[in-house]
């Protein structure tokens, strides 16, 4: 279970440790005080983040303490934050059950990532029209906790790649969480007043593939492909906003694909975190 750290307002006194220690020294000091272990984790696109794994039980939370350093926490403030996290109740997970493929099959899911992402078990998404992206299978243990499928698990299950990815795709397609909404529908939910100001011709100009949790919904560009084909019979473009969502633009509009490619690249450079970048161009269907 990975825990993200929000950027908060930090006083000069609270910032002192992050100006006198290196990030690794800071994380090691926190780990020592909570009885944890420092790990450097390679995320999407080769981005490396320093974490502390702490707590009790077979599955322990991975807390990105390096982010606390970047946000100016002192060691004591970071320790307090980590202790709060590990004190929270964790789901009752049957670790032995993970070894049984028949038991775990219904929890399999797929995520869509850049091909620059390091993973033990993955497959190209080229057959779905995304030649520079990959599919990574994982086990969704509960709403917040997930673990990637590793080669050790695959060896334990003795399941061929084709079966694993077919099962994971089937279960992902059955997940009701991912939806396609127009920008107008989203605005109606956020601010009906702003939605009413949107010109009628712009209300079906852009659509968003997202999810209830706002996490890892880009896979919807694949799992919702039949719905997309029905809704946009003249074709459509997929703009990879991030690993968490995609923008859909119907081909009914007079759109220059080169301009869309430039838009994706510009947004990646200015607004998307490096470990959340999905692709660098629009995909045409």
N, C-alpha and C positions, 0 to 999 in steps of 0.2 A: 504494500500500500504506500503510494507516494503522497507526501503532504507538501502542498505549495505554500509559500510564505508571502503574504501581502506586504507591499511597501507602506510603511507607516511613518508618521512624523517622529523624528528622533532629535533629542536635545544634544547639545555639544558634549555634555558629560556622558551621555549614553553612547556617543560615537567614539569615545576615546580608544577602545580596544581595537576597533577596525582601522585605526590610523597608526597603531604601534605594533600590530601583529600582521603576519602574512595570513592569507585566507586559510591555508592548510594548518598553520599554528592555531588559529582561532577555532577551526572545526575540531582539531584534536583536543583542545582544551575543553570544549563543550562535551565531546564524547567521553573524555576521562571523568567528567563530573556527573554524567548520567549513566555511566557504565555501558556505553555504546561503542560502536565500531565505525570508523571513518571509511567511506567508500567513494571512489570517483566513478560516476556513472556516465556512460556515453549515451546521449539522447539522440533524437532525430537529427539528421544532417551533420553528424559527427560532433555536435556540441557536447562538451563535458561539463558536468556539474558535480560539486562535492556535497555529499550527504552524510548523515549520521543515522545508522540503523540502531534502534534502541527499543527497550521494553521486554516483555516476557511473552512466551508462547512460540509456537513453531513459525508463525507468520508475524513478523514485527514491522512496524511502520518505518518507512524510509523517509527521513525528514531532510529537506534541502537546506541545511544549515549554512551552506555557502551563500545562499540568497540572503540570509540574515546578516551575514558579514557585509554583503553588497549594500544592504539597506541601513547599515550603520549601527547594528545592535552591539551592545557590550556582551561579553561572555556570560555575565550573570543574567542579563535580560534574555539571551538565547537559551540558557539553561532553564529558566522559568517557562519559556515557551515550549521547549521540548518536553518538559515534565508535564505540562498541561495536556500535550498531545498523547503521550504514552499512558496517561492516567485515564483517558477515555476508554470506555468498554469497546472491545473488538468483537466482531461477529464470531459466532461459534462455527469454525470451519473444520470439517473432517479432513485432515491432511491425508489420511489413508485412502479416503475416497478418490483423491486426485489420481491415485495409481490405477484406478479402475476406469478404463475408457468408456465403458457402458454407462457408468454413473456420471462421468464428467462431460459426456458428449453434448448434452443439452445446454451446457454452459459455455460452449465454444463460440467465439466471435472472431471477426476479422477487422483489422484497422488498415487504413490506407496511408502510406508514408512515401516520402521521397526515396528514390533508390540509393541515395547517399547515406541512408540509415543503416547502422550495423545491427544485424539480427542473426540469431542462430538458425531459425526456421522461418523461411519466407518464400514467396513466389512472385514472379513478375505479374503485373496487372495488364500486360500488353493485350491479352485476349479480350479485355473489356474496353480497349481503346486508350489506355493510359500507359504508353510504352516506356515512360521514364519513372513510373511509380511501382511500388511493391505492396503486396498484401502480407501482413503479419498476423498469425493466429494467436489468440490469447484466451485465457479462461476468466470469465466474468464471475467472480465469487459472490459479489453482492453489488449494490449500487455504487460503492466507492472503492472496492478492492478488486484488483485484477492482476493476473500474472501472465507473462508471455509463455507460450509453448516453447520449451527448450528441446534440444536434441536428446537430453537424458530422458525427458518425459516421452518423447517419440519412441525411443528405444524401449522404454518400459512398456508402453502400450502395444508395441509391435504393429503399428498401423501405418500403411503406406501413405506417402505424401498425397496422392490423388484422393484417397478416402478422407484424410484429415481435412483438406481444403474444401472438398465437396460438402462434408458435414458442417464445417465452420461457416461456409457460405449459406447453407440451408438455414442454420440457426440464426445467422445475422439477418437474413431476409425476413424471418418470422418476428424479429424484434419490432414492436410497434412504436418505439421511441422516436424514430427518425421520421421527419415530415418535410414536405415541400410547401412553402408558403410564399405568396407574393409579398413584395415590399409593402404594398398597401395593407395586406392583412396584418403584417407585423406592426405597422404603424398604428393600425386600429387597436391593437392590443396595448401598445405603449402609450399612445396619445391620440385619441379619436379626433381631437381638434386639428392636429397636424395632418392626419390622414385625410380629412375633409379638404385640406388646402392642396392636396396632390392632384394635378390635372388628370382628367379621365384617361387621356392617352398614355400617361406614364404609369397607370395602375397595374398594367400587365407587362411592363417593360423588363422587370427583373424579379427573379424568384430566389429564395434562399433554401438550401438544404441544411437543416439544423436538427437539434434534438432537445428533449426536455432538460437534460443535464448540461447542454452546450459543450459536450465533450465528444471528440472523435466521430463526428457525424459526417465527415467527408466521404466515408464508405457508402453513404446514401447515393452518391453519383453512380454507383454500380448496382446496389440492391434495389434502387428505385428506377432502374433503366427502362423497364416496361411501362411504368407510369409516365415517365418523361417522354417516351416515344409516342404514347397516346395523347398526351397533353400538347405536344409540340410536333405535329405531323410533318411540318416543313423543316424540321431539324432544330438543333439548339447548340449553344456553346456552354461548356462548363469552365468557370473561372475558379481556380483553386485558392480560395481565400486563406485557408490554413488547414491543418490536419483536423480541425474541428468543424468546418463548414465550407460549403461551396456556393457560388453564385451561378444561377442559370439564366441565360439570356436567349430568348427565342430567335430563330433565324428570320422570323417574319419582319423584324426590324432591319433597317438598312445599316448593317454593322460591318466595319472594317476589322478583320481578324488581327491584322498587324497592330491596330490601335488597342485591341483587347490584350494582346501580348504585352504591349508597353505598359498598360494599366496594371496587369498582374505583377510585372517586375517592379514597377514603382511602388506599389503597395507593400510588396515583400521587403523592399529596402527601407521603407519609412515607418511601417506600422506593425509588421509581424515579427514576433520573436524568432531568432534564428532556429531554435529547436522546434518551431511550430510551422515552418515553411513547408508547403506541400509540393507545389510545382511552380515553374517560372513562365508558363505560357498558358493560353486558353486551349481547350480541347474541343474539337469540332465533331459533332454527331449529326 
